[in-house]
Amino acid sequence: MKEPEVGLATIHLTEEGQHDTLFSKTPHEMEIFQWHGAEVQTLPEGAVILAANAACPVQAMRVGPHAWGLQYHVEMTDTTVAEWSAIPEYKASMEKALGVERAAGLESTLAPLLPGFNAMAHNLNESLFARLPPHS
């Protein structure tokens, strides 16, 4: 990417994303958490873009009927930022993207949003498991 995405960002479901079963319980616009400096620049054959933003045009995609990829993080917990910040390369990328002061406050900025992020992860998980065939 030209510039990494670290911290909070807004993404929008594409027309395909609005009709994809994985996103059936999510709003068409979502505030999500990012921590990446790479992006999908060429879609695999059979892929469709499900979510995007100006910084990264492939925030979510589906390849065929059963494979999804998310660029953003849905696995956030109250310890994620601290754990990732303990890795020197991750901390350096966060400080470069946000500046030292904003990077130091990222954990407290994220804390009140965790219930919503956890609900989003739960909804994605439910939608994914709903696609599985029934157990015999």
A tleap script that builds the chain and sets N, CA, C and O, in Angstrom:
source leaprc.protein.ff14SB
mol = sequence {
  NMET LYS GLU PRO GLU VAL GLY LEU ALA THR
  ILE HIE LEU THR GLU GLU GLY GLN HIE ASP
  THR LEU PHE SER LYS THR PRO HIE GLU MET
  GLU ILE PHE GLN TRP HIE GLY ALA GLU VAL
  GLN THR LEU PRO GLU GLY ALA VAL ILE LEU
  ALA ALA ASN ALA ALA CYS PRO VAL GLN ALA
  MET ARG VAL GLY PRO HIE ALA TRP GLY LEU
  GLN TYR HIE VAL GLU MET THR ASP THR THR
  VAL ALA GLU TRP SER ALA ILE PRO GLU TYR
  LYS ALA SER MET GLU LYS ALA LEU GLY VAL
  GLU ARG ALA ALA GLY LEU GLU SER THR LEU
  ALA PRO LEU LEU PRO GLY PHE ASN ALA MET
  ALA HIE ASN LEU ASN GLU SER LEU PHE ALA
  ARG LEU PRO PRO HIE CSER
}
set mol.1.N position { 0.831 -1.182 0.000 }
set mol.1.CA position { 0.000 0.000 0.000 }
set mol.1.C position { 0.875 1.244 0.000 }
set mol.1.O position { 2.032 1.214 0.420 }
set mol.2.N position { 0.304 2.323 -0.474 }
set mol.2.CA position { 1.026 3.594 -0.399 }
set mol.2.C position { 1.188 4.035 1.048 }
set mol.2.O position { 2.264 4.476 1.453 }
set mol.3.N position { 0.114 3.914 1.825 }
set mol.3.CA position { 0.130 4.268 3.248 }
set mol.3.C position { -0.540 3.135 4.018 }
set mol.3.O position { -1.587 2.649 3.589 }
set mol.4.N position { 0.025 2.701 5.136 }
set mol.4.CA position { -0.630 1.645 5.908 }
set mol.4.C position { -1.915 2.148 6.562 }
set mol.4.O position { -2.089 3.343 6.798 }
set mol.5.N position { -2.792 1.218 6.842 }
set mol.5.CA position { -4.002 1.513 7.616 }
set mol.5.C position { -3.800 0.915 8.999 }
set mol.5.O position { -3.664 -0.300 9.145 }
set mol.6.N position { -3.781 1.758 9.994 }
set mol.6.CA position { -3.638 1.310 11.379 }
set mol.6.C position { -4.641 2.101 12.212 }
set mol.6.O position { -4.689 3.329 12.147 }
set mol.7.N position { -5.431 1.388 12.985 }
set mol.7.CA position { -6.421 2.032 13.835 }
set mol.7.C position { -7.817 1.883 13.271 }
set mol.7.O position { -8.108 0.933 12.545 }
set mol.8.N position { -8.670 2.817 13.607 }
set mol.8.CA position { -10.066 2.759 13.193 }
set mol.8.C position { -10.243 3.277 11.774 }
set mol.8.O position { -9.577 4.222 11.352 }
set mol.9.N position { -11.150 2.640 11.052 }
set mol.9.CA position { -11.462 3.060 9.691 }
set mol.9.C position { -12.916 2.689 9.410 }
set mol.9.O position { -13.501 1.844 10.087 }
set mol.10.N position { -13.474 3.327 8.415 }
set mol.10.CA position { -14.831 3.012 7.982 }
set mol.10.C position { -14.757 2.293 6.647 }
set mol.10.O position { -14.014 2.696 5.752 }
set mol.11.N position { -15.533 1.223 6.523 }
set mol.11.CA position { -15.636 0.516 5.252 }
set mol.11.C position { -17.105 0.466 4.844 }
set mol.11.O position { -18.003 0.642 5.668 }
set mol.12.N position { -17.328 0.225 3.568 }
set mol.12.CA position { -18.668 0.168 2.998 }
set mol.12.C position { -18.820 -1.149 2.254 }
set mol.12.O position { -17.919 -1.560 1.523 }
set mol.13.N position { -19.960 -1.814 2.438 }
set mol.13.CA position { -20.249 -2.999 1.649 }
set mol.13.C position { -20.544 -2.585 0.216 }
set mol.13.O position { -21.233 -1.596 -0.033 }
set mol.14.N position { -20.014 -3.354 -0.713 }
set mol.14.CA position { -20.342 -3.148 -2.114 }
set mol.14.C position { -21.734 -3.727 -2.368 }
set mol.14.O position { -22.342 -4.314 -1.473 }
set mol.15.N position { -22.227 -3.558 -3.581 }
set mol.15.CA position { -23.518 -4.165 -3.948 }
set mol.15.C position { -23.463 -5.676 -3.721 }
set mol.15.O position { -24.399 -6.257 -3.172 }
set mol.16.N position { -22.376 -6.308 -4.140 }
set mol.16.CA position { -22.200 -7.752 -3.904 }
set mol.16.C position { -22.185 -8.064 -2.414 }
set mol.16.O position { -22.789 -9.042 -1.974 }
set mol.17.N position { -21.496 -7.235 -1.640 }
set mol.17.CA position { -21.407 -7.452 -0.198 }
set mol.17.C position { -22.752 -7.334 0.495 }
set mol.17.O position { -23.027 -8.056 1.453 }
set mol.18.N position { -23.587 -6.427 0.015 }
set mol.18.CA position { -24.910 -6.248 0.612 }
set mol.18.C position { -25.799 -7.474 0.418 }
set mol.18.O position { -26.777 -7.657 1.144 }
set mol.19.N position { -25.463 -8.311 -0.557 }
set mol.19.CA position { -26.256 -9.500 -0.840 }
set mol.19.C position { -25.532 -10.789 -0.448 }
set mol.19.O position { -26.063 -11.882 -0.643 }
set mol.20.N position { -24.338 -10.668 0.098 }
set mol.20.CA position { -23.579 -11.858 0.493 }
set mol.20.C position { -24.044 -12.343 1.868 }
set mol.20.O position { -24.215 -11.544 2.789 }
set mol.21.N position { -24.244 -13.643 1.998 }
set mol.21.CA position { -24.756 -14.188 3.262 }
set mol.21.C position { -23.814 -13.938 4.436 }
set mol.21.O position { -24.276 -13.867 5.575 }
set mol.22.N position { -22.524 -13.804 4.201 }
set mol.22.CA position { -21.605 -13.548 5.312 }
set mol.22.C position { -21.927 -12.227 6.007 }
set mol.22.O position { -21.757 -12.099 7.220 }
set mol.23.N position { -22.386 -11.261 5.243 }
set mol.23.CA position { -22.671 -9.935 5.781 }
set mol.23.C position { -24.159 -9.678 5.991 }
set mol.23.O position { -24.582 -8.524 6.068 }
set mol.24.N position { -24.951 -10.732 6.084 }
set mol.24.CA position { -26.405 -10.573 6.195 }
set mol.24.C position { -26.842 -9.881 7.478 }
set mol.24.O position { -27.936 -9.319 7.526 }
set mol.25.N position { -26.012 -9.908 8.520 }
set mol.25.CA position { -26.375 -9.296 9.803 }
set mol.25.C position { -25.512 -8.081 10.133 }
set mol.25.O position { -25.417 -7.679 11.293 }
set mol.26.N position { -24.887 -7.500 9.119 }
set mol.26.CA position { -24.015 -6.351 9.363 }
set mol.26.C position { -24.559 -5.124 8.627 }
set mol.26.O position { -25.231 -5.255 7.604 }
set mol.27.N position { -24.266 -3.941 9.150 }
set mol.27.CA position { -24.692 -2.723 8.446 }
set mol.27.C position { -23.885 -2.532 7.159 }
set mol.27.O position { -22.818 -3.124 6.995 }
set mol.28.N position { -24.393 -1.716 6.267 }
set mol.28.CA position { -23.714 -1.472 5.000 }
set mol.28.C position { -22.476 -0.603 5.173 }
set mol.28.O position { -21.602 -0.592 4.306 }
set mol.29.N position { -22.392 0.117 6.272 }
set mol.29.CA position { -21.207 0.908 6.611 }
set mol.29.C position { -20.784 0.493 8.013 }
set mol.29.O position { -21.609 0.434 8.925 }
set mol.30.N position { -19.493 0.205 8.181 }
set mol.30.CA position { -19.005 -0.288 9.469 }
set mol.30.C position { -17.712 0.411 9.864 }
set mol.30.O position { -16.858 0.689 9.022 }
set mol.31.N position { -17.581 0.686 11.140 }
set mol.31.CA position { -16.298 1.121 11.678 }
set mol.31.C position { -15.572 -0.153 12.098 }
set mol.31.O position { -16.106 -0.970 12.849 }
set mol.32.N position { -14.361 -0.304 11.606 }
set mol.32.CA position { -13.601 -1.527 11.853 }
set mol.32.C position { -12.190 -1.164 12.328 }
set mol.32.O position { -11.816 0.008 12.359 }
set mol.33.N position { -11.422 -2.182 12.694 }
set mol.33.CA position { -10.051 -1.983 13.148 }
set mol.33.C position { -9.090 -2.528 12.103 }
set mol.33.O position { -9.249 -3.648 11.618 }
set mol.34.N position { -8.097 -1.724 11.765 }
set mol.34.CA position { -7.083 -2.074 10.766 }
set mol.34.C position { -5.692 -2.109 11.398 }
set mol.34.O position { -5.409 -1.380 12.348 }
set mol.35.N position { -4.844 -2.956 10.863 }
set mol.35.CA position { -3.419 -2.913 11.203 }
set mol.35.C position { -2.689 -3.646 10.085 }
set mol.35.O position { -2.262 -4.789 10.250 }
set mol.36.N position { -2.552 -2.971 8.942 }
set mol.36.CA position { -1.902 -3.618 7.799 }
set mol.36.C position { -1.254 -2.577 6.899 }
set mol.36.O position { -1.637 -1.407 6.883 }
set mol.37.N position { -0.280 -3.036 6.166 }
set mol.37.CA position { 0.391 -2.198 5.191 }
set mol.37.C position { 0.425 -2.852 3.819 }
set mol.37.O position { 1.113 -2.376 2.915 }
set mol.38.N position { -0.318 -3.943 3.665 }
set mol.38.CA position { -0.396 -4.663 2.390 }
set mol.38.C position { -1.849 -4.689 1.943 }
set mol.38.O position { -2.762 -4.560 2.758 }
set mol.39.N position { -2.051 -4.854 0.660 }
set mol.39.CA position { -3.403 -4.894 0.132 }
set mol.39.C position { -3.485 -5.862 -1.038 }
set mol.39.O position { -2.478 -6.167 -1.676 }
set mol.40.N position { -4.678 -6.338 -1.310 }
set mol.40.CA position { -4.937 -7.147 -2.497 }
set mol.40.C position { -4.978 -6.196 -3.677 }
set mol.40.O position { -5.782 -5.264 -3.703 }
set mol.41.N position { -4.117 -6.429 -4.648 }
set mol.41.CA position { -4.092 -5.567 -5.823 }
set mol.41.C position { -4.631 -6.264 -7.065 }
set mol.41.O position { -5.057 -5.610 -8.017 }
set mol.42.N position { -4.611 -7.598 -7.049 }
set mol.42.CA position { -5.153 -8.381 -8.150 }
set mol.42.C position { -6.037 -9.462 -7.552 }
set mol.42.O position { -5.570 -10.298 -6.779 }
set mol.43.N position { -7.293 -9.442 -7.903 }
set mol.43.CA position { -8.224 -10.441 -7.381 }
set mol.43.C position { -7.966 -11.802 -8.012 }
set mol.43.O position { -7.636 -11.891 -9.194 }
set mol.44.N position { -8.116 -12.858 -7.227 }
set mol.44.CA position { -8.043 -14.199 -7.811 }
set mol.44.C position { -9.213 -14.417 -8.778 }
set mol.44.O position { -10.231 -13.729 -8.693 }
set mol.45.N position { -9.066 -15.346 -9.668 }
set mol.45.CA position { -10.142 -15.668 -10.597 }
set mol.45.C position { -11.389 -16.067 -9.807 }
set mol.45.O position { -11.311 -16.855 -8.865 }
set mol.46.N position { -12.513 -15.528 -10.191 }
set mol.46.CA position { -13.777 -15.853 -9.542 }
set mol.46.C position { -14.053 -15.062 -8.283 }
set mol.46.O position { -15.044 -15.325 -7.601 }
set mol.47.N position { -13.205 -14.099 -7.954 }
set mol.47.CA position { -13.386 -13.312 -6.728 }
set mol.47.C position { -14.283 -12.111 -6.973 }
set mol.47.O position { -14.319 -11.553 -8.070 }
set mol.48.N position { -15.007 -11.723 -5.926 }
set mol.48.CA position { -15.802 -10.494 -5.959 }
set mol.48.C position { -15.472 -9.681 -4.713 }
set mol.48.O position { -15.236 -10.236 -3.640 }
set mol.49.N position { -15.459 -8.373 -4.867 }
set mol.49.CA position { -15.193 -7.478 -3.745 }
set mol.49.C position { -16.490 -7.275 -2.980 }
set mol.49.O position { -17.524 -6.955 -3.565 }
set mol.50.N position { -16.424 -7.464 -1.655 }
set mol.50.CA position { -17.600 -7.349 -0.804 }
set mol.50.C position { -17.600 -6.081 0.037 }
set mol.50.O position { -18.666 -5.584 0.401 }
set mol.51.N position { -16.426 -5.551 0.351 }
set mol.51.CA position { -16.324 -4.329 1.145 }
set mol.51.C position { -15.080 -3.568 0.707 }
set mol.51.O position { -14.099 -4.157 0.254 }
set mol.52.N position { -15.143 -2.234 0.851 }
set mol.52.CA position { -14.056 -1.387 0.371 }
set mol.52.C position { -14.033 -0.077 1.149 }
set mol.52.O position { -14.984 0.260 1.853 }
set mol.53.N position { -12.935 0.650 1.010 }
set mol.53.CA position { -12.856 2.058 1.403 }
set mol.53.C position { -11.832 2.725 0.494 }
set mol.53.O position { -11.202 2.059 -0.328 }
set mol.54.N position { -11.665 4.014 0.635 }
set mol.54.CA position { -10.770 4.751 -0.265 }
set mol.54.C position { -9.319 4.319 -0.112 }
set mol.54.O position { -8.575 4.306 -1.093 }
set mol.55.N position { -8.906 3.967 1.091 }
set mol.55.CA position { -7.508 3.605 1.329 }
set mol.55.C position { -7.159 2.223 0.791 }
set mol.55.O position { -6.022 1.977 0.387 }
set mol.56.N position { -8.140 1.319 0.786 }
set mol.56.CA position { -7.884 -0.063 0.393 }
set mol.56.C position { -9.140 -0.601 -0.278 }
set mol.56.O position { -10.114 -0.914 0.407 }
set mol.57.N position { -9.140 -0.713 -1.595 }
set mol.57.CA position { -10.363 -1.058 -2.307 }
set mol.57.C position { -10.851 -2.495 -2.122 }
set mol.57.O position { -11.962 -2.818 -2.542 }
set mol.58.N position { -10.048 -3.361 -1.505 }
set mol.58.CA position { -10.497 -4.727 -1.212 }
set mol.58.C position { -10.387 -4.937 0.295 }
set mol.58.O position { -9.357 -5.386 0.798 }
set mol.59.N position { -11.452 -4.610 0.999 }
set mol.59.CA position { -11.495 -4.825 2.450 }
set mol.59.C position { -12.073 -6.197 2.789 }
set mol.59.O position { -11.779 -6.761 3.842 }
set mol.60.N position { -12.887 -6.719 1.896 }
set mol.60.CA position { -13.430 -8.074 2.040 }
set mol.60.C position { -13.714 -8.599 0.647 }
set mol.60.O position { -14.106 -7.850 -0.247 }
set mol.61.N position { -13.510 -9.902 0.473 }
set mol.61.CA position { -13.786 -10.516 -0.816 }
set mol.61.C position { -14.264 -11.946 -0.602 }
set mol.61.O position { -14.063 -12.547 0.453 }
set mol.62.N position { -14.901 -12.462 -1.639 }
set mol.62.CA position { -15.287 -13.869 -1.670 }
set mol.62.C position { -14.736 -14.455 -2.954 }
set mol.62.O position { -14.792 -13.835 -4.016 }
set mol.63.N position { -14.199 -15.664 -2.837 }
set mol.63.CA position { -13.729 -16.394 -4.004 }
set mol.63.C position { -14.595 -17.646 -4.110 }
set mol.63.O position { -14.554 -18.515 -3.240 }
set mol.64.N position { -15.370 -17.726 -5.173 }
set mol.64.CA position { -16.291 -18.848 -5.300 }
set mol.64.C position { -17.362 -18.775 -4.215 }
set mol.64.O position { -17.554 -17.728 -3.597 }
set mol.65.N position { -18.055 -19.880 -3.987 }
set mol.65.CA position { -19.163 -19.840 -3.026 }
set mol.65.C position { -18.773 -20.057 -1.567 }
set mol.65.O position { -19.605 -19.859 -0.682 }
set mol.66.N position { -17.522 -20.463 -1.289 }
set mol.66.CA position { -17.204 -20.898 0.070 }
set mol.66.C position { -15.930 -20.332 0.684 }
set mol.66.O position { -15.504 -20.817 1.732 }
set mol.67.N position { -15.313 -19.341 0.084 }
set mol.67.CA position { -14.063 -18.801 0.640 }
set mol.67.C position { -14.155 -17.279 0.731 }
set mol.67.O position { -14.426 -16.605 -0.263 }
set mol.68.N position { -13.928 -16.748 1.928 }
set mol.68.CA position { -13.970 -15.305 2.161 }
set mol.68.C position { -12.624 -14.849 2.691 }
set mol.68.O position { -11.904 -15.615 3.331 }
set mol.69.N position { -12.295 -13.612 2.423 }
set mol.69.CA position { -11.104 -12.994 2.973 }
set mol.69.C position { -11.454 -11.611 3.498 }
set mol.69.O position { -12.166 -10.847 2.845 }
set mol.70.N position { -10.946 -11.299 4.684 }
set mol.70.CA position { -11.157 -9.983 5.294 }
set mol.70.C position { -9.811 -9.314 5.467 }
set mol.70.O position { -8.864 -9.940 5.943 }
set mol.71.N position { -9.714 -8.054 5.088 }
set mol.71.CA position { -8.478 -7.294 5.283 }
set mol.71.C position { -8.396 -6.746 6.701 }
set mol.71.O position { -7.299 -6.550 7.224 }
set mol.72.N position { -9.511 -6.502 7.311 }
set mol.72.CA position { -9.566 -5.891 8.638 }
set mol.72.C position { -9.655 -6.966 9.718 }
set mol.72.O position { -9.814 -8.152 9.432 }
set mol.73.N position { -9.550 -6.520 10.954 }
set mol.73.CA position { -9.502 -7.444 12.095 }
set mol.73.C position { -10.831 -7.459 12.835 }
set mol.73.O position { -11.344 -6.415 13.240 }
set mol.74.N position { -11.382 -8.662 13.006 }
set mol.74.CA position { -12.605 -8.831 13.783 }
set mol.74.C position { -12.321 -9.535 15.107 }
set mol.74.O position { -13.232 -9.713 15.917 }
set mol.75.N position { -11.094 -9.931 15.335 }
set mol.75.CA position { -10.736 -10.747 16.497 }
set mol.75.C position { -10.235 -9.923 17.690 }
set mol.75.O position { -9.509 -10.432 18.544 }
set mol.76.N position { -10.622 -8.677 17.735 }
set mol.76.CA position { -10.099 -7.771 18.755 }
set mol.76.C position { -10.599 -8.129 20.158 }
set mol.76.O position { -11.773 -8.442 20.355 }
set mol.77.N position { -9.687 -8.074 21.118 }
set mol.77.CA position { -10.011 -8.242 22.534 }
set mol.77.C position { -9.405 -7.069 23.298 }
set mol.77.O position { -8.763 -6.202 22.705 }
set mol.78.N position { -9.606 -7.044 24.595 }
set mol.78.CA position { -9.050 -5.943 25.383 }
set mol.78.C position { -7.534 -6.018 25.527 }
set mol.78.O position { -6.924 -5.083 26.045 }
set mol.79.N position { -6.910 -7.110 25.080 }
set mol.79.CA position { -5.452 -7.232 25.169 }
set mol.79.C position { -4.751 -7.211 23.807 }
set mol.79.O position { -3.521 -7.248 23.749 }
set mol.80.N position { -5.505 -7.153 22.726 }
set mol.80.CA position { -4.900 -7.258 21.392 }
set mol.80.C position { -3.872 -6.174 21.121 }
set mol.80.O position { -2.757 -6.477 20.697 }
set mol.81.N position { -4.224 -4.921 21.356 }
set mol.81.CA position { -3.284 -3.833 21.050 }
set mol.81.C position { -2.007 -3.986 21.868 }
set mol.81.O position { -0.912 -3.815 21.332 }
set mol.82.N position { -2.124 -4.302 23.141 }
set mol.82.CA position { -0.938 -4.488 23.988 }
set mol.82.C position { -0.093 -5.664 23.497 }
set mol.82.O position { 1.134 -5.577 23.448 }
set mol.83.N position { -0.749 -6.748 23.141 }
set mol.83.CA position { -0.008 -7.919 22.659 }
set mol.83.C position { 0.714 -7.624 21.349 }
set mol.83.O position { 1.881 -7.981 21.185 }
set mol.84.N position { 0.028 -6.979 20.426 }
set mol.84.CA position { 0.662 -6.663 19.150 }
set mol.84.C position { 1.734 -5.596 19.326 }
set mol.84.O position { 2.752 -5.622 18.634 }
set mol.85.N position { 1.517 -4.662 20.241 }
set mol.85.CA position { 2.518 -3.618 20.487 }
set mol.85.C position { 3.788 -4.168 21.114 }
set mol.85.O position { 4.836 -3.525 21.053 }
set mol.86.N position { 3.709 -5.340 21.711 }
set mol.86.CA position { 4.892 -5.966 22.301 }
set mol.86.C position { 5.853 -6.488 21.232 }
set mol.86.O position { 7.007 -6.798 21.530 }
set mol.87.N position { 5.382 -6.583 20.000 }
set mol.87.CA position { 6.238 -7.007 18.883 }
set mol.87.C position { 6.858 -5.741 18.298 }
set mol.87.O position { 6.140 -4.893 17.769 }
set mol.88.N position { 8.183 -5.601 18.385 }
set mol.88.CA position { 8.819 -4.337 17.986 }
set mol.88.C position { 8.434 -3.849 16.590 }
set mol.88.O position { 8.214 -2.653 16.395 }
set mol.89.N position { 8.352 -4.752 15.622 }
set mol.89.CA position { 8.011 -4.335 14.253 }
set mol.89.C position { 6.572 -3.817 14.178 }
set mol.89.O position { 6.299 -2.856 13.459 }
set mol.90.N position { 5.662 -4.439 14.906 }
set mol.90.CA position { 4.267 -3.987 14.914 }
set mol.90.C position { 4.158 -2.623 15.590 }
set mol.90.O position { 3.468 -1.729 15.100 }
set mol.91.N position { 4.844 -2.478 16.714 }
set mol.91.CA position { 4.803 -1.199 17.429 }
set mol.91.C position { 5.355 -0.080 16.543 }
set mol.91.O position { 4.797 1.016 16.491 }
set mol.92.N position { 6.449 -0.367 15.853 }
set mol.92.CA position { 7.055 0.643 14.979 }
set mol.92.C position { 6.096 1.022 13.851 }
set mol.92.O position { 5.988 2.197 13.501 }
set mol.93.N position { 5.400 0.037 13.281 }
set mol.93.CA position { 4.462 0.355 12.199 }
set mol.93.C position { 3.289 1.181 12.722 }
set mol.93.O position { 2.805 2.083 12.038 }
set mol.94.N position { 2.832 0.868 13.943 }
set mol.94.CA position { 1.733 1.624 14.535 }
set mol.94.C position { 2.169 3.066 14.796 }
set mol.94.O position { 1.437 4.001 14.470 }
set mol.95.N position { 3.342 3.252 15.374 }
set mol.95.CA position { 3.822 4.597 15.677 }
set mol.95.C position { 4.098 5.397 14.408 }
set mol.95.O position { 3.883 6.609 14.376 }
set mol.96.N position { 4.570 4.723 13.369 }
set mol.96.CA position { 4.814 5.415 12.103 }
set mol.96.C position { 3.489 5.870 11.480 }
set mol.96.O position { 3.391 6.979 10.955 }
set mol.97.N position { 2.470 5.000 11.546 }
set mol.97.CA position { 1.180 5.324 10.930 }
set mol.97.C position { 0.394 6.356 11.728 }
set mol.97.O position { -0.244 7.234 11.147 }
set mol.98.N position { 0.437 6.257 13.063 }
set mol.98.CA position { -0.410 7.096 13.906 }
set mol.98.C position { 0.321 8.233 14.602 }
set mol.98.O position { -0.300 9.206 15.029 }
set mol.99.N position { 1.639 8.114 14.719 }
set mol.99.CA position { 2.396 9.026 15.567 }
set mol.99.C position { 2.458 8.424 16.969 }
set mol.99.O position { 1.580 7.652 17.355 }
set mol.100.N position { 3.478 8.770 17.720 }
set mol.100.CA position { 3.711 8.169 19.033 }
set mol.100.C position { 2.547 8.429 19.989 }
set mol.100.O position { 2.114 7.517 20.694 }
set mol.101.N position { 2.042 9.653 20.021 }
set mol.101.CA position { 0.978 10.004 20.973 }
set mol.101.C position { -0.324 9.252 20.675 }
set mol.101.O position { -0.917 8.661 21.578 }
set mol.102.N position { -0.763 9.273 19.432 }
set mol.102.CA position { -1.998 8.547 19.078 }
set mol.102.C position { -1.824 7.047 19.250 }
set mol.102.O position { -2.758 6.357 19.660 }
set mol.103.N position { -0.627 6.531 18.938 }
set mol.103.CA position { -0.361 5.101 19.116 }
set mol.103.C position { -0.482 4.717 20.585 }
set mol.103.O position { -1.032 3.665 20.914 }
set mol.104.N position { 0.029 5.562 21.459 }
set mol.104.CA position { -0.037 5.279 22.897 }
set mol.104.C position { -1.477 5.255 23.398 }
set mol.104.O position { -1.766 4.575 24.383 }
set mol.105.N position { -2.378 5.971 22.753 }
set mol.105.CA position { -3.769 6.013 23.174 }
set mol.105.C position { -4.687 5.053 22.436 }
set mol.105.O position { -5.895 5.046 22.675 }
set mol.106.N position { -4.132 4.241 21.540 }
set mol.106.CA position { -4.973 3.373 20.719 }
set mol.106.C position { -5.766 2.368 21.555 }
set mol.106.O position { -6.939 2.121 21.276 }
set mol.107.N position { -5.146 1.799 22.557 }
set mol.107.CA position { -5.845 0.813 23.383 }
set mol.107.C position { -7.058 1.426 24.081 }
set mol.107.O position { -8.124 0.811 24.115 }
set mol.108.N position { -6.911 2.624 24.633 }
set mol.108.CA position { -8.036 3.264 25.311 }
set mol.108.C position { -9.092 3.751 24.306 }
set mol.108.O position { -10.278 3.786 24.632 }
set mol.109.N position { -8.677 4.122 23.101 }
set mol.109.CA position { -9.626 4.499 22.054 }
set mol.109.C position { -10.469 3.294 21.639 }
set mol.109.O position { -11.668 3.420 21.386 }
set mol.110.N position { -9.841 2.149 21.573 }
set mol.110.CA position { -10.502 0.929 21.130 }
set mol.110.C position { -11.430 0.342 22.194 }
set mol.110.O position { -12.449 -0.256 21.852 }
set mol.111.N position { -11.102 0.499 23.460 }
set mol.111.CA position { -11.830 -0.165 24.557 }
set mol.111.C position { -13.350 0.006 24.498 }
set mol.111.O position { -14.056 -0.998 24.586 }
set mol.112.N position { -13.892 1.212 24.354 }
set mol.112.CA position { -15.357 1.323 24.349 }
set mol.112.C position { -16.013 0.739 23.095 }
set mol.112.O position { -17.229 0.545 23.069 }
set mol.113.N position { -15.225 0.461 22.064 }
set mol.113.CA position { -15.772 -0.081 20.822 }
set mol.113.C position { -15.767 -1.607 20.793 }
set mol.113.O position { -16.361 -2.217 19.904 }
set mol.114.N position { -15.097 -2.218 21.765 }
set mol.114.CA position { -14.962 -3.679 21.761 }
set mol.114.C position { -16.294 -4.428 21.763 }
set mol.114.O position { -16.416 -5.410 21.032 }
set mol.115.N position { -17.296 -4.021 22.541 }
set mol.115.CA position { -18.570 -4.758 22.469 }
set mol.115.C position { -19.160 -4.781 21.052 }
set mol.115.O position { -19.684 -5.808 20.620 }
set mol.116.N position { -19.081 -3.686 20.346 }
set mol.116.CA position { -19.577 -3.650 18.966 }
set mol.116.C position { -18.741 -4.510 18.034 }
set mol.116.O position { -19.282 -5.195 17.166 }
set mol.117.N position { -17.423 -4.479 18.209 }
set mol.117.CA position { -16.546 -5.324 17.389 }
set mol.117.C position { -16.818 -6.796 17.672 }
set mol.117.O position { -16.862 -7.611 16.751 }
set mol.118.N position { -17.001 -7.139 18.951 }
set mol.118.CA position { -17.296 -8.531 19.309 }
set mol.118.C position { -18.632 -8.972 18.729 }
set mol.118.O position { -18.759 -10.111 18.280 }
set mol.119.N position { -19.633 -8.092 18.732 }
set mol.119.CA position { -20.929 -8.418 18.135 }
set mol.119.C position { -20.773 -8.631 16.627 }
set mol.119.O position { -21.382 -9.541 16.064 }
set mol.120.N position { -19.965 -7.800 15.975 }
set mol.120.CA position { -19.717 -7.964 14.550 }
set mol.120.C position { -19.070 -9.322 14.277 }
set mol.120.O position { -19.475 -10.028 13.354 }
set mol.121.N position { -18.073 -9.685 15.069 }
set mol.121.CA position { -17.402 -10.977 14.905 }
set mol.121.C position { -18.393 -12.121 15.121 }
set mol.121.O position { -18.380 -13.106 14.383 }
set mol.122.N position { -19.244 -11.989 16.128 }
set mol.122.CA position { -20.250 -13.015 16.411 }
set mol.122.C position { -21.212 -13.164 15.230 }
set mol.122.O position { -21.533 -14.283 14.830 }
set mol.123.N position { -21.671 -12.049 14.674 }
set mol.123.CA position { -22.584 -12.089 13.534 }
set mol.123.C position { -21.935 -12.725 12.307 }
set mol.123.O position { -22.570 -13.511 11.603 }
set mol.124.N position { -20.670 -12.387 12.051 }
set mol.124.CA position { -19.954 -13.008 10.929 }
set mol.124.C position { -19.836 -14.510 11.143 }
set mol.124.O position { -20.029 -15.296 10.215 }
set mol.125.N position { -19.518 -14.905 12.376 }
set mol.125.CA position { -19.381 -16.317 12.705 }
set mol.125.C position { -20.716 -17.051 12.519 }
set mol.125.O position { -20.756 -18.132 11.931 }
set mol.126.N position { -21.799 -16.464 13.018 }
set mol.126.CA position { -23.118 -17.083 12.846 }
set mol.126.C position { -23.479 -17.229 11.372 }
set mol.126.O position { -23.995 -18.268 10.958 }
set mol.127.N position { -23.215 -16.207 10.590 }
set mol.127.CA position { -23.516 -16.264 9.156 }
set mol.127.C position { -22.689 -17.333 8.466 }
set mol.127.O position { -23.185 -18.032 7.583 }
set mol.128.N position { -21.438 -17.461 8.860 }
set mol.128.CA position { -20.569 -18.481 8.271 }
set mol.128.C position { -21.056 -19.878 8.641 }
set mol.128.O position { -21.162 -20.746 7.775 }
set mol.129.N position { -21.352 -20.101 9.910 }
set mol.129.CA position { -21.805 -21.425 10.338 }
set mol.129.C position { -23.175 -21.771 9.769 }
set mol.129.O position { -23.481 -22.951 9.601 }
set mol.130.N position { -23.996 -20.790 9.470 }
set mol.130.CA position { -25.300 -21.054 8.868 }
set mol.130.C position { -25.153 -21.639 7.464 }
set mol.130.O position { -26.068 -22.291 6.960 }
set mol.131.N position { -24.013 -21.408 6.842 }
set mol.131.CA position { -23.761 -21.933 5.488 }
set mol.131.C position { -23.284 -23.365 5.493 }
set mol.131.O position { -23.274 -24.017 4.449 }
set mol.132.N position { -22.885 -23.873 6.659 }
set mol.132.CA position { -22.395 -25.248 6.724 }
set mol.132.C position { -23.547 -26.225 6.579 }
set mol.132.O position { -24.666 -25.935 7.000 }
set mol.133.N position { -23.278 -27.398 5.978 }
set mol.133.CA position { -24.356 -28.393 5.885 }
set mol.133.C position { -24.711 -28.915 7.268 }
set mol.133.O position { -23.861 -28.929 8.158 }
set mol.134.N position { -25.960 -29.348 7.465 }
set mol.134.CA position { -26.356 -29.858 8.777 }
set mol.134.C position { -25.586 -31.121 9.131 }
set mol.134.O position { -25.187 -31.889 8.256 }
set mol.135.N position { -25.384 -31.325 10.435 }
set mol.135.CA position { -24.708 -32.535 10.900 }
set mol.135.C position { -25.645 -33.716 10.749 }
set mol.135.O position { -26.861 -33.585 10.894 }
set mol.136.N position { -25.068 -34.868 10.457 }
set mol.136.CA position { -25.922 -36.060 10.335 }
set mol.136.C position { -25.868 -36.895 11.579 }
set mol.136.O position { -26.524 -37.934 11.654 }
savepdb mol mol.pdb
quit
